[in-house]
Amino acid sequence: MKTIDGGICAVKGVTAWGVKEGKYGLALIRAEGSAAGVFTRNRVIAAPLVLTRQHLEGGKLSAVIVNSGNANAFTGKGGLEDSKAMAALAADRLGIDAGSMGVASTGVIGRRLDMNIIQSQLDPVTEALTHNPEGSTHCAKAIMTTDTFSKEAAVELSNGIRIGAIAKGSGMIEPNMGTMLAFICTDAALDAGTLKQCLLSAVDTSFNMVVVDGDTSTNDMALITATGQSGTPDIDEFQAGLDRVCTLLARMIARDGEGATRLIEARVTGAASSTDAVLVAKAIVRSPLVKSAVFGRDPNWGRVIAAVGYSGAQVEPEVLSLAFANQNTFAKLVEGGDILEVPMELLKEIMGSEEIIIHVDLKVGSGSATAWGCDLSYDYVRINAEYTT
């Protein structure tokens, strides 16, 4: 398996394009085949998710249309009609059944879509659909909201089968899932049931392990479509490839958290169970005090210990170990419950890095998990204080 360029357009049978005009963007992905999706667990579910879940009941999609700048959430029956109109408009341009369209939206909650904007953007997008890598990049840029960079990833398996994806996500992120959209394509020949199982597994260890601010959006969606143009994969290798693509995107989302200056990775081992490991890892990257300390380059490791303790996991303070690290340097702070002396210069070097890795070994079992988050900066408050004004 190798990482490749091209995003969704690295996959056989996929064409894509997108445009962005100020706050408002529109993207279109043409990929026909078996399909599956996972969606937000928020009880307030945006109209496009309701429609897309209905269209996925047959286990197939032919294309996906996505708008940014307006979430079309909490918009009642009118919002559902707007989503249906988006599907119908795109299907008409592509010459396909509107019932085979996936629809997604991201942006401000509680406002009706401006269908005039969507209609004005649709023709240029449809006319520009391409299999070239630029199609994936334009698509990824079109779905951005407060993101500061576009997010693409792709891999090629040993037999030539490819998996490519784009995503957006920056704030209102704590999955199950968080304000994020992901669109994944593969040229593997797989049925919808297998795709769903693989997607659920990949999402659990990637997108569902990202925490930016602890909020869960109304619009979260991850879709996968298999065009089937490159044959049947080894399912274990396919799962590993899908895991890699989703993890690459999850790390990008965490790194691009609103106002973020540093990525935080929490690696937990020795937990009583995998469930406990997830609780601890997410408690660390969710903690406002840990996030603030990382922003201030302050090695205040006691805040990590506190987060571990309130996580709800089984914790035995007298045996746990804790370390801070970056890509090159490792500093053990606690070993078997004992506090160790660490040179301040070493800690300053680690805390000044763009990526901070926090290692926790609970030493009570074999459960493990990794979660990703970001620091909490002044800009996070500014961005969200001014979001609609």
C-alpha positions in Angstrom: 0.0 0.0 0.0 1.2 3.5 -0.8 0.0 7.0 -0.3 -0.8 8.8 -3.6 -2.0 12.2 -4.9 -5.3 13.0 -6.5 -7.8 12.7 -3.7 -11.2 11.4 -4.9 -10.1 11.9 -8.5 -7.3 9.3 -8.1 -10.2 6.7 -8.2 -11.3 5.2 -11.5 -14.9 6.3 -12.5 -14.8 9.5 -10.4 -15.2 13.1 -11.7 -15.5 16.2 -9.6 -15.4 20.0 -9.4 -16.3 22.8 -7.1 -16.5 26.6 -7.0 -16.3 29.0 -4.0 -17.6 32.5 -4.1 -17.1 34.3 -0.8 -18.9 32.3 1.9 -20.8 30.2 -0.5 -19.5 27.1 -2.3 -20.9 24.3 -4.4 -19.3 20.9 -5.2 -20.3 18.0 -7.3 -18.9 14.5 -7.2 -19.9 12.0 -9.9 -19.3 8.5 -8.8 -21.7 5.7 -9.5 -21.9 2.4 -7.6 -22.6 0.8 -4.2 -22.6 3.3 -1.4 -22.9 3.6 2.4 -22.8 6.4 4.9 -22.6 7.3 8.6 -24.3 10.4 10.0 -24.4 12.7 13.1 -25.8 11.5 16.4 -27.2 14.9 17.1 -31.0 14.7 17.7 -31.4 17.8 15.4 -30.6 16.4 12.0 -30.2 18.6 9.0 -32.5 18.2 6.0 -29.8 16.9 3.6 -28.9 14.1 5.9 -32.6 13.0 6.1 -32.8 12.9 2.3 -29.4 11.2 1.8 -30.3 8.5 4.3 -33.5 7.8 2.3 -31.6 7.7 -1.0 -29.1 5.2 0.5 -31.8 2.7 1.3 -31.2 1.1 -2.0 -27.4 0.8 -1.4 -26.3 2.9 -4.3 -25.5 6.5 -5.3 -24.7 8.1 -8.6 -23.5 11.5 -7.4 -23.2 13.8 -4.5 -23.9 17.6 -4.4 -22.6 19.7 -1.5 -23.1 23.3 -0.6 -21.1 25.4 1.9 -22.2 28.6 3.7 -25.6 27.3 4.8 -26.2 24.2 6.8 -29.9 23.9 5.8 -30.5 22.6 9.4 -33.5 23.4 11.7 -35.3 24.6 8.6 -38.4 22.4 8.7 -40.3 21.1 5.8 -39.1 23.9 3.6 -35.5 22.8 4.2 -36.3 19.3 3.1 -37.9 20.7 -0.1 -34.7 22.7 -0.7 -32.6 19.6 -0.4 -34.8 17.7 -2.8 -34.5 20.7 -5.2 -30.7 20.5 -5.0 -30.9 16.8 -5.8 -33.3 17.3 -8.7 -31.3 20.2 -10.2 -28.0 18.2 -10.1 -29.7 15.0 -11.4 -31.2 16.9 -14.3 -27.8 18.3 -15.3 -26.2 14.8 -15.0 -29.0 12.9 -16.6 -29.6 10.6 -13.6 -32.3 9.7 -11.2 -32.7 12.3 -8.4 -33.2 9.4 -6.0 -29.6 8.4 -6.5 -28.2 11.7 -5.4 -26.4 12.3 -2.1 -26.9 15.8 -0.7 -24.8 17.5 2.0 -24.7 21.1 3.4 -22.5 22.9 5.9 -22.6 26.4 7.3 -24.9 28.5 9.4 -27.8 26.7 11.2 -31.4 28.0 11.0 -31.5 29.7 7.7 -33.1 28.6 4.4 -30.9 28.0 1.4 -30.6 30.7 -1.2 -31.5 28.5 -4.2 -30.6 31.2 -6.6 -27.0 31.0 -5.5 -27.0 27.2 -5.9 -28.5 27.3 -9.3 -26.1 30.0 -10.5 -23.1 27.9 -9.4 -24.4 24.5 -10.6 -23.9 24.9 -14.4 -20.2 26.0 -14.1 -19.5 23.1 -11.7 -21.3 20.6 -13.9 -19.5 21.8 -17.1 -16.1 21.6 -15.4 -16.4 18.0 -14.0 -13.0 16.3 -14.5 -11.1 13.2 -13.6 -7.9 15.3 -13.2 -6.5 15.9 -9.7 -7.6 19.5 -9.9 -11.2 18.3 -9.7 -10.7 16.9 -6.3 -8.8 20.0 -5.1 -11.5 22.4 -6.3 -14.2 20.2 -4.7 -12.3 20.1 -1.4 -11.9 23.9 -1.4 -15.6 24.5 -2.3 -16.9 22.7 0.8 -14.7 24.7 3.3 -16.2 27.0 5.9 -13.8 28.2 8.6 -11.2 25.7 7.4 -7.9 27.3 6.5 -6.8 24.6 4.1 -8.4 21.9 1.9 -8.2 18.3 3.0 -7.5 15.4 0.5 -6.0 11.9 0.9 -5.6 8.8 -1.3 -4.0 5.4 -1.2 -3.3 2.6 -3.7 -3.5 -1.0 -2.5 -1.0 -3.6 -3.7 -3.3 -4.8 -6.5 -3.9 -1.3 -7.8 -7.2 -0.6 -6.2 -7.5 3.0 -5.0 -9.3 4.8 -2.2 -9.5 8.6 -2.3 -11.3 11.1 -0.2 -11.9 14.8 0.6 -13.1 16.3 3.9 -13.9 19.5 5.6 -13.9 20.3 9.3 -12.6 23.0 11.6 -14.9 23.8 14.4 -18.0 22.5 16.3 -16.1 19.2 16.3 -16.5 16.3 18.7 -17.7 13.4 16.8 -20.1 11.2 17.0 -19.2 12.9 14.4 -18.3 16.7 14.7 -19.0 19.5 12.1 -17.3 17.6 9.4 -18.1 16.2 6.0 -16.1 13.4 4.3 -16.6 12.0 0.8 -14.8 8.8 0.1 -14.5 7.0 -3.3 -13.0 3.7 -4.2 -12.7 1.7 -7.5 -13.0 -1.6 -5.5 -15.9 -3.9 -6.3 -17.8 -4.2 -2.9 -21.4 -4.3 -2.0 -23.1 -1.7 0.2 -23.2 -3.9 3.3 -19.5 -4.5 3.2 -18.8 -0.9 2.6 -20.9 0.1 5.6 -19.0 -2.3 7.9 -15.7 -1.0 6.7 -16.7 2.6 7.0 -18.1 2.2 10.5 -14.8 0.6 11.6 -12.7 3.3 10.0 -14.8 6.1 11.4 -14.5 4.8 14.9 -10.7 5.0 14.9 -10.4 8.2 13.0 -13.2 10.8 12.7 -14.8 9.7 16.0 -11.5 10.3 17.8 -11.2 14.0 16.8 -12.2 16.7 19.4 -11.8 20.4 18.6 -14.3 22.0 21.0 -16.7 19.3 22.3 -19.8 20.4 20.2 -21.5 17.9 17.9 -22.9 19.3 14.7 -26.3 18.7 13.0 -24.8 18.0 9.6 -22.0 15.5 10.0 -21.7 13.0 7.2 -19.3 10.5 5.8 -20.2 8.8 2.5 -18.4 6.1 0.6 -19.1 5.1 -3.0 -17.5 2.1 -4.8 -17.3 2.4 -8.6 -16.2 -1.3 -8.9 -13.9 -0.5 -11.8 -10.7 -2.2 -10.4 -12.0 -5.5 -9.1 -12.4 -7.2 -5.7 -9.8 -6.3 -3.0 -8.4 -8.3 -0.2 -10.8 -7.1 2.5 -8.2 -6.8 5.2 -6.0 -4.6 3.0 -9.0 -2.6 1.9 -9.9 -1.9 5.6 -6.3 -0.9 6.3 -6.3 1.4 3.3 -9.6 3.0 4.3 -8.4 3.4 7.9 -5.3 5.2 6.6 -7.2 7.6 4.4 -9.7 8.4 7.2 -6.9 8.8 9.8 -4.9 11.2 7.5 -8.0 13.3 7.1 -8.9 13.2 10.8 -5.4 14.5 11.7 -5.8 17.3 9.2 -9.2 18.2 10.7 -7.7 18.4 14.2 -4.7 20.4 13.0 -7.0 22.8 11.3 -9.3 23.4 14.4 -10.6 26.9 14.5 -7.8 29.2 15.7 -5.5 26.2 16.3 -1.7 26.6 16.4 -0.8 23.1 17.5 -2.0 19.5 17.0 -2.5 17.4 20.2 -2.3 13.6 19.9 -3.2 11.5 22.9 -2.0 8.0 22.9 -3.4 5.8 25.6 -2.2 2.2 26.4 -2.7 -0.2 29.2 -6.4 0.6 29.7 -8.7 -2.0 31.2 -10.6 -2.0 27.9 -10.6 -0.3 24.5 -13.7 1.6 25.7 -11.7 3.0 28.7 -8.8 3.9 26.5 -11.2 6.0 24.3 -12.6 7.7 27.4 -9.1 8.7 28.5 -7.8 9.8 25.2 -10.8 11.9 24.4 -10.9 13.4 27.9 -7.3 14.7 27.4 -7.9 16.3 24.0 -11.3 17.7 25.1 -10.0 19.4 28.3 -10.1 23.2 28.0 -7.3 23.4 30.5 -5.0 21.0 28.7 -5.8 22.7 25.4 -5.0 26.1 26.9 -1.8 24.9 28.4 -0.6 23.6 25.0 -1.5 27.0 23.4 0.6 28.7 26.1 3.5 26.2 25.7 3.1 25.4 29.4 4.1 21.9 30.4 1.4 21.7 33.0 1.1 18.0 33.0 -1.1 17.9 36.1 -4.0 19.0 33.9 -3.6 15.8 31.9 -3.6 13.7 35.1 -6.8 15.4 36.2 -8.4 14.6 32.8 -7.4 11.0 33.1 -8.9 10.8 36.6 -12.3 12.2 35.6 -12.6 10.4 32.3 -14.7 7.6 33.7 -12.1 5.0 33.0 -10.6 2.6 35.5 -7.5 4.4 36.8 -5.0 3.4 39.5 -2.8 6.5 40.2 0.0 4.5 41.8 0.8 2.6 38.6 0.2 4.9 35.7 2.9 6.6 33.6 2.8 9.8 31.6 5.1 11.3 29.0 5.2 14.3 26.6 6.8 14.1 23.2 7.1 15.5 19.7 8.4 13.8 16.6 12.0 13.7 17.8 12.0 14.0 21.6 10.4 12.0 24.4 10.2 13.1 28.0 8.8 10.8 30.7 7.2 12.8 33.5 5.6 10.0 35.6 6.6 6.4 36.0 4.6 3.9 38.1 2.9 6.8 39.9 6.3 8.5 40.8 7.1 12.0 39.5 10.3 12.2 37.6 12.7 15.1 37.2 12.7 16.5 33.6 14.9 19.4 32.4 12.8 22.4 31.7 14.7 23.1 28.5 13.6 19.7 27.2 9.9 20.4 28.0 10.1 23.8 26.4 11.4 22.2 23.2 8.5 19.7 23.1 5.8 22.3 24.0 7.1 24.6 21.3 6.5 22.0 18.6 3.6 22.1 16.1 2.6 18.6 17.2 2.4 17.6 20.9 2.1 13.9 21.7 0.8 12.9 25.1 1.5 9.3 26.1 -0.5 7.7 29.0 0.0 4.1 30.1 -2.6 3.1 32.7 -1.0 -0.3 33.2 -4.3 -2.0 34.2 -5.0 -3.9 31.0 -4.4 -4.1 27.2 -6.8 -1.5 25.8 -5.4 1.3 23.6 -6.7 4.3 21.7 -5.4 7.4 20.0 -7.3 10.7 19.8 -6.5 14.0 18.1 -7.3 17.6 19.1 -5.9 21.1 19.0 -5.0 23.9 21.4 -7.5 26.5 22.5 -6.4 29.9 21.2 -7.6 33.5 21.4 -8.7 33.1 17.7 -11.1 30.3 18.5 -13.2 32.8 20.5 -12.9 35.5 17.9 -13.9 33.2 15.0 -17.0 31.9 16.8 -18.0 35.2 18.3 -18.2 36.7 14.8 -19.4 33.6 12.8 -22.7 35.1 11.5 -21.8 38.8 11.7 
